[in-house]
């Protein structure tokens, strides 16, 4: 792509849900991509569906990395199912090209500790841990139930929350501007997801029941917003987790700090024994959590939330549907295939997390920073099932429109400036507001051409 600065041959090792999806996102940003995998069918499928180069082989082997062009590459991302292979691949690549940046997916806690201490010796630039990102996301949802999602940014920034508009909400049939008029706050609607369409609304946009609304707001206004959306602020005290894997292991201590009573169900006896040893105050149950009869015996109807973390998307979706039928107030489910999310959005009180998408957001930010865009986003999150993004920017010297009132700035279509943080104080912007050098700015957009701060403007 002419005029677009890119990484020289970013290499992805392992075409799983992270690798293939992330490759597509970086292709849209103008990068040439090389995919490495041992599975010829996966390689051929990606060659047919994406404009990528492919190499068949083991990513930790020098011959394979040489064929992939590692000696001239700027970046290697290893996301195979093997932590050991990911780490060895990064070490080998760094030995062949000392200037290459490497990102490895590492999931085992033992290796995470090792790599945090000896990262330089492994040649690692960054570690990604899908389980950690997922655990943090679930914690944010459970600490403020009623919202389907709660996106937190740099300390001090406003939250971005997602809620579905209840049929009894007084906002049904009213314009977006009514939220500020009724609450007396600066809460700003960034995106409305209606059906499969993400809309960046104007002030006169009319809201309808079942709309999924994304709002920037101060924490003290969240309870008011919940009531306005037709929801009650509930407190989560009892949680049932189906699936005792890595995400559960990272989530349990977070929920214990909040004083929650936890039940974990898993089919693997060894996992249950490990969890029981590590978390003696947690009720660990060895059994098949996909069996409704077992859930009933363990009093699922008395739970405030059901967390579905099995390794099967269909099982998680069925569990969320069951939880809705037996009136569990909130379900949080892990999905590897985001296409399931569109179906589950039709069920009340279901929050969907996609660990691979969370990892993708982190890597996209890393790549943008790597290629030297001083005005690149310091944080990027996907919302509305991947149909929109929230990006956090730091306003630097020489950036466009610094010190101008927002009402005089022409933003691109489907772009909203959602929040300005100035020396730790949040500003929910109106037409009189302006951003200054050093400010941290949240922008929300549903378009693909926003790579740096100045791209927000026409």
C-alpha positions in Angstrom: 0.0 0.0 0.0 1.7 3.2 -1.2 2.5 5.7 1.6 1.7 3.4 4.4 4.5 2.4 6.7 4.5 -1.3 7.5 6.5 -4.1 9.1 8.8 -6.0 6.8 7.2 -9.5 6.5 5.4 -10.1 9.9 5.5 -13.9 10.3 2.8 -15.8 12.1 3.6 -19.3 13.4 0.5 -21.3 14.1 -2.7 -20.7 12.2 -5.2 -21.1 15.0 -8.0 -18.7 16.0 -5.4 -16.0 17.0 -3.1 -16.4 14.0 -5.6 -16.4 11.2 -7.8 -13.7 12.6 -5.0 -11.4 13.5 -3.3 -11.9 10.1 -6.6 -10.6 8.5 -6.5 -7.5 10.7 -2.9 -6.7 9.9 -3.5 -7.3 6.2 -6.2 -4.6 6.3 -3.5 -2.3 7.7 -1.3 -2.9 4.6 1.2 -5.4 5.9 2.5 -8.4 3.9 2.0 -11.5 5.9 3.8 -14.9 6.0 1.9 -17.8 7.7 3.8 -20.8 9.0 2.1 -24.1 9.9 2.5 -27.8 9.6 -1.1 -28.3 8.4 -1.2 -28.0 4.6 -5.0 -27.8 4.6 -4.9 -24.8 6.8 -2.2 -23.1 4.7 -4.1 -23.7 1.4 -7.4 -22.4 3.0 -5.7 -19.2 4.1 -4.0 -18.8 0.7 -7.4 -19.0 -1.0 -9.2 -16.7 1.4 -6.5 -14.1 2.3 -3.6 -12.4 0.4 -0.8 -14.1 2.3 2.3 -16.1 1.7 2.6 -19.5 3.4 5.4 -21.8 4.5 4.8 -25.4 5.5 7.0 -26.7 8.4 7.8 -26.6 12.1 8.1 -23.0 13.3 11.1 -23.7 15.6 13.2 -25.2 12.8 15.9 -22.9 11.3 15.1 -24.2 7.8 11.4 -23.3 8.1 12.1 -19.8 9.6 14.7 -19.2 6.8 12.1 -20.0 4.1 9.7 -17.7 5.8 12.2 -14.8 5.6 13.0 -14.4 9.3 16.4 -12.9 8.6 14.8 -9.9 6.9 11.6 -9.8 9.0 10.7 -7.2 11.7 8.3 -9.3 13.7 7.6 -13.0 14.5 4.4 -13.9 16.3 4.2 -17.5 17.6 0.8 -18.7 18.6 0.9 -22.5 18.2 -0.8 -24.8 20.8 2.6 -25.5 22.4 4.2 -23.0 24.8 7.6 -24.8 24.4 7.5 -24.6 20.6 6.5 -20.9 20.8 9.4 -20.0 23.1 12.0 -22.1 21.1 10.8 -20.5 17.8 11.4 -17.0 19.3 14.8 -18.0 20.6 15.8 -19.5 17.2 14.5 -16.5 15.3 16.3 -14.1 17.6 19.6 -16.0 17.0 19.1 -15.8 13.2 18.1 -12.1 13.3 19.1 -10.2 16.5 16.9 -7.2 15.4 13.7 -9.1 15.1 10.9 -8.4 17.6 9.1 -11.6 18.8 5.8 -12.2 20.5 4.9 -15.6 22.0 1.7 -17.0 23.3 2.4 -18.6 26.7 -0.3 -20.1 28.8 1.3 -22.2 31.5 1.8 -20.3 34.7 5.2 -21.9 35.3 6.5 -20.5 31.9 5.0 -17.1 32.5 7.1 -16.7 35.6 10.2 -17.9 33.8 9.8 -15.6 30.8 9.0 -12.6 32.9 12.5 -13.0 34.5 14.5 -14.3 31.5 12.6 -12.7 28.6 15.7 -11.1 27.2 17.6 -14.4 27.1 14.6 -15.9 25.2 14.7 -13.0 22.7 11.1 -12.1 23.7 9.7 -8.7 23.1 6.2 -9.5 24.5 4.2 -12.4 26.0 0.5 -12.8 25.3 -1.6 -14.8 27.7 -5.2 -15.3 26.5 -6.3 -16.6 29.9 -5.1 -13.6 31.8 -6.9 -11.2 29.4 -10.1 -13.2 29.7 -9.9 -13.4 33.5 -9.6 -9.6 33.7 -12.5 -9.1 31.3 -14.7 -11.4 33.3 -13.8 -9.7 36.6 -14.8 -6.4 35.1 -18.2 -7.8 34.1 -18.9 -9.4 37.5 -18.0 -6.4 39.5 -20.6 -4.3 37.8 -23.3 -6.8 36.6 -26.1 -5.4 34.4 -23.6 -4.2 31.9 -22.8 -6.8 29.2 -19.2 -5.5 29.0 -17.1 -2.9 30.8 -14.0 -1.7 29.1 -11.3 -0.2 31.3 -8.4 1.8 30.0 -5.5 3.6 31.6 -6.0 4.4 35.2 -8.2 7.5 35.5 -9.8 7.2 32.0 -13.6 6.9 31.8 -15.1 3.4 31.3 -16.9 2.3 28.2 -19.8 0.1 29.1 -22.2 -2.0 27.0 -25.9 -2.6 27.9 -29.0 -3.8 26.1 -32.0 -1.5 26.2 -34.8 -3.2 28.1 -38.3 -2.9 26.6 -39.5 -1.0 29.8 -36.7 1.6 29.6 -37.9 5.2 29.3 -35.2 5.6 26.6 -37.1 3.5 24.1 -38.3 5.7 21.2 -36.2 8.7 22.4 -33.2 10.3 20.9 -29.6 9.6 22.1 -29.5 13.1 23.5 -32.1 12.1 26.1 -29.5 10.2 28.1 -27.6 13.4 29.1 -30.9 15.3 29.6 -32.4 12.6 31.9 -29.2 11.8 33.9 -27.7 15.3 34.0 -24.3 13.7 33.2 -21.9 13.9 30.3 -22.5 10.2 29.4 -21.9 9.9 25.7 -23.3 7.1 23.4 -20.5 6.0 21.1 -22.0 3.1 19.2 -25.4 1.4 18.9 -25.4 -2.2 17.7 -28.8 -2.9 16.1 -29.1 -6.4 14.6 -25.8 -7.0 12.8 -25.1 -3.3 12.2 -22.9 -1.0 14.3 -24.1 2.6 14.1 -22.2 5.7 15.2 -25.3 7.7 16.2 -25.9 11.5 16.1 -27.8 13.2 18.9 -31.1 12.8 17.1 -30.7 9.0 16.6 -33.8 7.2 18.0 -33.2 4.3 20.3 -35.2 1.1 20.2 -35.7 -1.8 22.6 -33.0 -4.5 22.3 -30.5 -2.0 21.0 -27.0 -2.7 22.4 -25.6 0.6 23.5 -22.0 1.5 24.2 -21.6 4.5 26.5 -18.6 6.4 28.0 -19.4 7.5 31.5 -17.8 8.2 34.9 -18.0 5.4 37.4 -20.3 7.3 39.7 -22.9 7.5 36.8 -23.0 3.8 36.1 -25.8 3.0 38.6 -28.0 5.7 37.1 -27.3 4.5 33.6 -28.3 0.9 34.6 -31.6 2.1 35.9 -32.2 4.2 32.8 -31.5 1.2 30.6 -34.2 -0.7 32.5 -31.7 -2.7 34.6 -31.1 -3.1 38.3 -27.7 -2.8 39.9 -27.1 -6.3 41.3 -24.3 -7.6 43.5 -22.7 -10.8 42.5 -22.1 -12.9 45.6 -22.4 -16.5 44.3 -20.6 -17.7 41.1 -20.6 -21.1 39.4 -17.8 -21.8 36.9 -18.1 -24.7 34.4 -14.6 -25.5 33.2 -11.6 -25.4 35.5 -8.9 -24.6 33.0 -6.4 -21.8 32.8 -9.0 -19.0 32.7 -10.7 -20.3 35.8 -7.4 -20.6 37.6 -6.6 -16.9 36.8 -10.2 -15.8 37.6 -10.6 -17.5 41.0 -8.2 -15.3 43.1 -9.7 -12.2 41.5 -13.2 -13.2 42.6 -12.0 -14.3 46.0 -10.7 -10.8 46.6 -14.2 -9.5 45.9 -15.5 -11.9 48.5 -17.5 -14.1 46.1 -18.6 -17.6 46.9 -17.3 -19.9 44.1 -18.2 -23.3 42.8 -16.0 -24.9 40.0 -17.1 -27.9 38.0 -14.8 -29.9 35.7 -14.7 -33.3 34.2 -10.9 -33.8 34.7 -10.2 -35.3 38.1 -6.6 -34.1 38.0 -7.6 -30.5 37.4 -10.1 -30.7 40.2 -7.4 -32.0 42.6 -5.0 -29.2 41.6 -7.7 -26.6 42.1 -8.7 -28.0 45.5 -5.1 -27.9 46.7 -4.5 -24.3 45.4 -7.9 -22.9 46.5 -9.1 -24.8 49.6 -12.0 -22.3 50.2 -13.5 -23.0 46.8 -16.1 -25.7 46.2 -14.5 -27.9 43.6 -16.8 -30.5 41.9 -15.6 -33.4 39.8 -18.3 -33.9 37.2 -19.7 -33.0 33.8 -21.0 -29.4 34.1 -22.8 -29.8 30.7 -25.3 -32.0 32.4 -28.2 -29.9 33.6 -29.1 -32.4 36.3 -25.7 -31.8 38.0 -26.1 -28.1 37.7 -29.5 -28.4 39.4 -28.0 -30.5 42.2 -25.4 -27.9 42.8 -28.1 -25.2 43.1 -27.5 -23.3 39.8 -30.7 -21.4 40.3 -29.3 -19.8 43.5 -26.2 -18.5 41.7 -25.8 -14.8 40.7 -23.7 -15.7 37.7 -22.8 -18.7 35.6 -19.4 -18.6 33.9 -19.1 -21.0 31.0 -15.4 -21.8 30.2 -15.5 -25.3 28.6 -13.3 -25.7 25.5 -16.4 -26.2 23.3 -18.3 -23.2 21.9 -21.5 -25.1 21.4 -21.5 -26.4 25.0 -20.9 -22.9 26.4 -23.7 -21.5 24.2 -26.1 -24.2 25.4 -25.2 -23.6 29.1 -25.9 -19.9 28.7 -29.3 -20.7 27.2 -30.1 -23.0 30.1 -29.0 -20.4 32.6 -31.4 -18.0 31.0 -34.2 -20.5 31.2 -33.6 -21.1 35.0 -33.4 -17.3 35.6 -29.7 -17.1 36.5 -29.2 -13.2 36.5 -26.0 -13.3 34.4 -24.1 -15.6 32.2 -20.5 -15.0 30.9 -19.3 -17.4 28.2 -16.1 -17.9 26.4 -16.2 -18.2 22.6 -13.4 -19.1 20.2 -15.7 -18.5 17.2 -17.1 -14.9 17.4 -19.8 -15.9 14.9 -21.7 -17.5 17.7 -22.0 -14.1 19.4 -24.6 -12.9 17.0 -26.9 -15.7 18.1 -26.3 -15.3 21.8 -26.9 -11.5 21.6 -30.6 -12.5 21.3 -30.5 -14.0 24.8 -30.9 -11.7 27.7 -28.1 -11.1 30.3 -25.4 -12.9 28.4 -21.9 -11.5 28.1 -19.5 -13.0 25.5 -15.7 -12.9 25.8 -13.3 -13.9 23.1 -9.7 -14.4 24.5 -8.3 -14.5 20.9 -9.8 -11.2 20.0 -8.4 -9.7 23.3 -5.0 -10.9 22.3 -5.4 -9.5 18.8 -6.2 -6.1 20.2 -2.9 -6.1 22.2 -0.8 -7.3 19.3 -2.3 -4.7 16.9 -1.3 -2.0 19.3 2.2 -3.4 19.6 2.6 -3.6 15.8 1.4 0.0 15.3 3.9 1.2 17.9 6.7 -1.0 16.4 6.5 0.7 13.0 7.2 4.1 14.6 3.9 5.8 14.5 4.4 8.2 17.3 0.7 9.0 17.2 -0.4 5.4 17.2 -3.0 4.2 19.7 -1.5 3.2 23.1 -4.5 0.8 23.5 -7.0 -0.7 21.1 -10.2 -2.7 21.9 -12.7 -4.3 19.6 -16.4 -3.8 20.5 -19.8 -4.6 19.0 -18.7 -8.1 17.9 -15.7 -6.7 16.1 -17.7 -4.1 14.1 -16.2 -1.1 15.9 -13.0 -0.2 17.9 -12.1 2.0 20.8 -8.6 3.5 20.7 -6.7 5.4 23.3 -4.3 8.1 22.0 -1.8 10.4 23.7 -1.8 13.8 22.0 1.7 14.7 21.0 3.3 17.8 19.6 2.5 18.7 16.0 -0.8 16.7 16.0 -3.7 18.2 14.0 -6.3 20.5 15.6 -4.6 20.8 19.0 -6.3 23.6 21.0 -9.3 23.9 18.6 -12.9 23.5 19.8 -14.4 20.2 18.7 -17.3 22.0 17.0 -14.9 23.5 14.5 -13.1 20.2 13.7 -14.3 18.0 10.8 -14.1 14.3 11.9 -14.4 11.5 9.5 -17.8 9.7 9.2 -18.4 7.1 12.0 -15.9 8.6 14.3 -16.7 9.9 17.8 -14.3 11.5 20.3 -15.6 9.9 23.5 -13.4 11.2 26.3 -10.5 13.4 27.1 -8.3 12.9 30.2 -6.2 15.9 31.2 -3.8 15.4 34.1 -6.0 12.7 35.6 -9.3 14.6 35.2 -11.8 13.3 32.8 -13.7 15.5 30.3 -16.8 14.0 28.6 -16.5 16.3 25.5 -19.0 18.7 24.0 -18.7 21.2 21.1 -16.8 23.6 23.3 -14.2 21.1 24.4 -10.7 20.8 23.0 -7.7 18.5 23.3 -4.3 19.7 24.3 -0.7 18.3 24.1 -0.3 15.6 26.7 -4.1 14.7 26.9 -5.2 11.1 26.7 -8.1 10.8 24.3 -10.6 7.9 23.7 -12.0 7.7 20.2 -14.6 5.2 18.9 -15.0 4.4 15.3 -16.5 1.8 12.9 -14.2 2.1 10.0 -10.9 0.4 9.0 -8.6 3.4 8.0 -7.9 4.8 11.5 -4.3 3.8 12.3 -3.0 7.0 14.1 -4.5 10.0 15.8 -4.5 12.3 12.7 -6.5 9.7 10.8 -9.6 10.7 12.9 -10.0 13.9 10.8 -11.0 14.6 7.3 
